[in-house]
Structure formats: C-alpha cells, structure tokens
Amino acid sequence: MNNPTYENVHNLFKLNGFHLDRNDLCRVAYSFIKEGEEFEKPVGDFLLDWFDSKSYIEMQTSGTTGKPKIISVSKQAMVNSALATGDFFDLQPGQKALHCLPVKYVAGKMMLVRAMILGLDIDFVAPSSHPLYHNEIEYDFAAMVPLQAQNSLSELKKVKKLIVGGAAINKTLEKQLLKLPTQVYETYGMTETITHIAARKLGEKAFTVLPDVTISYDKRNCLVIHVPRVSEDVIVTNDIVELLNENQFIFLGRMDNVINSGGIKLIPEQIEHKLAHKIHQRFFIASKPDAELGEKVILVIEGEQQLFEDSLYDELDKYEKPKEIVFVSKFMETTTGKILRKESIA
C-alpha cells in the first residue's frame, strides 16, 4: 500500500480471525457499543471516532511532560507512527498480533491502528493481568505493560517479539525475560509522541530511536524530542538522559525525582540501579525534609518491616546512602503499573 492514510484499512487486516474492511469495522463498532463486553465498548467508540469525518482524535495525556490534559492528535500522525513501528520492528502484513491493552489509552488505540495500517492479523482479548492465560496461539508481535509480562513468563515463549511499556522494567523482570526465546524491547514514549519514539532491546543499555526521530537535550540534560511526522512541536521532557549519539540515549532518571541533599544533586533511579540486585521486594529512593541537609535520602520498601545488613549500601557513594528505611504495605500505582512515589509515602 503506498502512503496509507487513516481512511485506508490494509486488505490483509484481520480482527479475531475475520477479514474486515472499513464498513465492516463500523458495523462491528456499533455491535461492540450496544451488546459488547465492558472492554469492547471503548473499542467501538474508538473505531467510530477513527472513521468519522474529523482528521483528529482527542486523547488524554499521561502527564509525562506536565499535568494530564486533553490533546487533539492527528489521525495521519497516528498512521505515520504505526508505519515507523512497522519499520523498526520489521512487522509484515499477515503477521499474527495480540492486543491485550485497554483501548482507553493511547497504547491500546495504537495497537489497533498498527493492525489496520500494517495489515496484521490481530486477536483482541480483555486487558487482564494474565493476557495469555488459556491461549495456545503463537504470536509474532504483542505489547504489554510490565505486570502482564511478569504474569505471562511461562507463556511468553508463544510470542516472537514483545514490546513492554507504560512503566519501567525492573532488573529482576529483565533477567527473567532474557532467559526466554522471545525478543523483548522496553519502549520509551508518551501520549504527546503517540506512544513510543524509541526502544531498548533487553540486555542493552541504550534506547534507539525510531525512523525520523531527532533527539537532543536541554541545559538540564533532559531529553528533547522532535518527531515531525507526529508533532509539529518540539517536545521537551523531564527525563534526564545521556546522549550517546544522534540515535541513542541512556535514560538516567526523572527531573521531578532529583534530590538535593546538602547541595549534592542525586538521581534516585541511579541509586535504585545499584541496589536492584540486593532488595527483592519493590522499592524506590525518595527524600524527606531535613534541617541540616535540606533533603535527606530515604529508602522506601513495599512490604513487612525487616532488618538489612549495612553491606546493603556497599556500592553507594557517601551521599547516596539512605538515612532511613521506610516500609509501606502497598505502593500506589498508575493503571500501567508505574509506582506513584509521592502518593505512596504521603
């Protein structure tokens, strides 16, 4: 198909085993809305929005680059994003894909758009925490959040290529995923960039950008993204990065999380990286106000109170060592499994 537009549906596209064109999809959308299951209704709404006369779709942002807000996203930009993903991951018409994300969010919407534009044979299942449970089908491509990948470790051998987004992959999960025959990629992106603009193959340190993405960083060392096929605006993030070259960067941490302790600026994610193999529950590094230091570093661990040896901190610099350990019975998190740090210790 030459230069597909949002009005096209690839002739090899299938939904749950059925070849469907634009008119068929509109009929399916109405039946999903009227008599579909709860998770199918947003799919119906999205399909009707996709095939209406407007050239854009309204979406809520995740809040990665500021407060969550409703933005208008060009349908052609979504098509361009789907084509770039197809290019980067070498997706071919007729390949089998699994859709197990909520269509309410951009990642779920984009899986459908990729299927319609690239001609994928997509199976649509309820967005549960065990998406491959009782499913014997082999898939060429799937997208999940970390919790779904964690719960599918024994079944992921049925998936050739998996992209994981919505929250960072922790070191323990990365080790488990690396043992599988599946090619797994952690993605980097946000609503404003219409899902991912870069991906990191597990086992590698750096994210590599998709075709036609230009990256740089500002005076805070935060990533600046220009994706002309998706957004006319240059997107300035709060993500601190190390730029390796014009196509690759290493994610260091979030500007919002930086701790200023006694005039020393510390990136919590870097400290967490050093502790990752020593603490087996979920944890994060945060801070508390301190009369002497301004902010003191604390270690926040999910679960029951326990004792740790001093050797826990052997790999940390003097300023990185937590002054206190706080135990929280259950972390608060977003729908994609991203830990809400401030809310969890409020």
N, C-alpha and C positions, 0 to 999 in steps of 0.2 A: 504494500500500500504506500503510495507516495504522499509525503507530508500530510499525515492524517489530521483531521480536525475533530473537535468534540462532537461533530454531527455524525461521524463515522463509527460503525461497530465492525471490527475485523470479522471477515467471513468464517474464520476458524474458531471464533469465540464460542465457548460453551459455559452454561451455568448449571451446575448439578447434573451434568451429562446431556443437557439439551442445547442444540444449536438455536440461538435466539438472535433475531435482528432487532432493530430499534423499536418497531411496532410491537413485537413480542414482549420486549422488555417493559414497555409501558403497560401492557396488559398484566404482566407478572407483578409490576409495581402496585397496581390497583388491588390485585388479589392479596398481596402481602399486607397492604394497609387495612383492607377490610377483614380478612379472615386469617392472616398470618400469625405466627407466634410472636411473642413480645420482641424478640431480637430481629425479626424480619421487617417489622414496621418501619424502622429508620432506613432500611434498605429501599423500601418502596418510596419513602419520602425523597431519598437522595436521587433515585432513578428519575422520578418525575421532575425534580429540580434540574437534573443533568440534561434532560431532553426538552426543557421548556424554551421559550424564545429568548431568554436572557443569556448574555455572554459570560456571566459570572455566577459564583456561588458564594453565599455568606457562611463564614465559619468562625468559631470562637478560637482565639489563640490560647496557647498553653500557659502564657506568662513567662516564657523563657527570656524575652527581651523587654519585659516591662509588665504592667498589670494586664491580666486577661481582658481581651476586648473582642468585639465582633469586627471582622475584616471581610472585605469583598475580594475573592480570589478569582482571577480569570480562568475560565474553563480551558482555554488554549494553553495557558501556563501549566495547568494540571496535565494536559496531554503531553506537553514538552517534558515535564518531569518524568512521566511514565516512560517516554522514549529514552531518556537518559538512563533510567534504571535498567531498562531492557538492554541497552548498550553495555553498561558497566558489568552487569551480572550475566551477560550473554543469554538472555531469555529468548526462546524461539517459539514461533506460532505453533499451537497444538500441544505445548508442554502442559503438564498437569500441575495445578497450583492449589494450595489450601488457603482459604480465607477464614480466619478464626478471631478477627479483631472487631470491636464494636464500630459500626459504621457512623456512629455519632461523632467520632473523632477523625481527624484528617488521615491518619494511617489506614483506618478501615475504609474510608472513601477511596483513597489512592489504590488500594489493592483491587478494588472493582474497576477503577479507571484503567489500571495496567492491563487487567484481563481483557477489557473491551477493546483497548487500543492495540495491544500486542498479540491478541488472538490466543489467549491462554484458555485452557480447559479448567475452569475453577470450581471447586467444591466449596459450598458455603455452609459453615457449621456454626452452632451457637458459640459466642465468645466466652467459653468457660475457662477455668484454670487448668483443665485436663483436655485440651482440644483434640488429642489423638486417641483418646480412650475408646476402645472397641472399634477402631478404624484400621482396616488391614490394607488400605490403598497405598500405593507408593507415589510420592510426590516429587516433582522436580524442584519446586520452589514453595516456600512458606514464609510468613512473617509472624513473629510472636513478641510478647513482652517477656522480660526475664523470668517472671513467675511461671508462665506457661512452659518456657523452655526447661526450667528446673523440674517441673512436674511431668515432663514428657521424655526425660532422659532415656528411659528403657524403650521408648517407641520411636525416637528420632532417627534411628537407622533407616526408617522408611522415607526420610526426606533428604534429597541430594544437596540442596542449598537452602540455608536458613538465614534470614536477617532478623536481628533482635534489636528492638529499640524501645523508646518510652522511658527507660531508666538505664543506668549503667549496669554492666555485667560485673558482678563481684569476682574476685580472684578464685574463690572456691568453685563457683559455677563454670568459670572459664576453663579450669583444669579438667572438670568433668566433661565439658563439651569437646575439649581437644582429644579426648580418648575415642570419640565417635567417628565413623566414616563420613559423617555429614560435614560439608563445608559451611562453617558458621561465620557470620560477619556481624559486628556491632555497628549500628548505624548512628550517624550524627545529623541532627536536623531539628526543625521546629515547624510550627504551622506556617510562619511567615515565609519559609523556604519551600513550602509544600512537601513535607516530610524530608527525607534525608538529602544532604548535599555531599556527604562523604561517608565512607565505610572503612572499617578496620577488620581485616581478617584476623580471627583469633590466633594468638601466638605471636602476632606482630605488634609493635608499639604504636605505629603511626596510623592515622586516618588518611586515606587517599581520596581526593575529591572526584566527583562525577564529571563527565564531559561538560565543557562550557562553564565551569565554576572558577571564579578568580578569588583568591584569598590574600589577605594581608592582616596586619594588626595595628592597633592604635597605640597611643602613648602609655596606656595602662597594660599593654601586652595582651589585650583582649582581641579575639578573632573578629575580623571584618569580612563580610561575605558579599560578593557581587555575582548574582545569577541572572543575567539579562533575560534569559528565556523564561524566567519565572517571575521576576520582580524588577521593576524599573529602579526601585530604591536600593541603595546600598544598605545592607543590614549589619548594624553594629551590635555585637553580642556582649554578654558579661562573662564570657568564658575565657579564662587565661590559657594561652597556648604557647607552645614553642614551635615556630615555623621552621621546618627542615628544608623545604624548597617551595617552588610555586604551586606544587600539587599535594604536599603532605604536611601534616601538623600533628603534634602530640598534645593531647588535652591534659592540662595540669590541674585545673580546678575552677570553681566559680568565684568571681569577684565578690559576690554577696557574702560568701562564706569566709573571706580572708579575716584573720585575727591579727590585731595589732597589740602585741604583748611586750610592754617595756620598750616600745619604739621598733621592735623587730616584727616585720610582716611575715606571717606564716600562712601557708595554704593547707587547710585541713586535709584535702584529698591526697596530698603528698605524704602527710604523716600516716594517714589511713593505709596507704600503699605499703609502707614499711611494717605496719602491724598486721596486715591481712593474713599472713600465714600463722600467726600466733593466737588469734582470737577466733573461735569457731562459731560464735553467735553473730548476729548482725550488730554493727556498732558504727559510730561516727565520732569525729572530733568536733568539738564546739568550744564556746568560751562563756565565761561568767565575768561580770564586772569585778574589778579588784582595785582596792585603794592604792596599792603600790605600783602595779603593772598596767593599770588601765583595764586590761582584759587578761584573764588567766585561762590557760588551755585546760579543757576538761575532756575526759573520755566518757562517752555515753554508750552503754551496752544494753541490748534488749534481753530481758530475762531475769532470772533469780540472782540475788546478791551472791557473790563468790569472792574468793581471795586469789590474787595473782602474785607471782614471784616478781621481784624487782627486775629480773632479767627480761621481762616483757618489753622493757624500754631500751634494751641494749643497743638497738640500731638507730635510736633517735638522738638528734643533737640536743644540747643542753636546753635550748629554748623551746624545743618541740615537746619535751616531756610533760605529760598532763599532771596538773597539781591535784587533781581529784578525779575519782571514778564515780559516775552516776549510773544507777541501774533503773531502767524503765521497763515495766512489764510488757508493754506492746507499743511499738512505734506507730505513729500516724503516717499514712502514706497516700499518694495520689492513686487514681484508678489504674495507672500503668505500673504501680509498684515502686514509684520514686519516693524515698523517705522524706517526709516533711520535717526537716531538722528543728526549726524554731518551735513549731507546734508540738513536737514530741517532748520537748523539755520545758514547755511553758508552765 
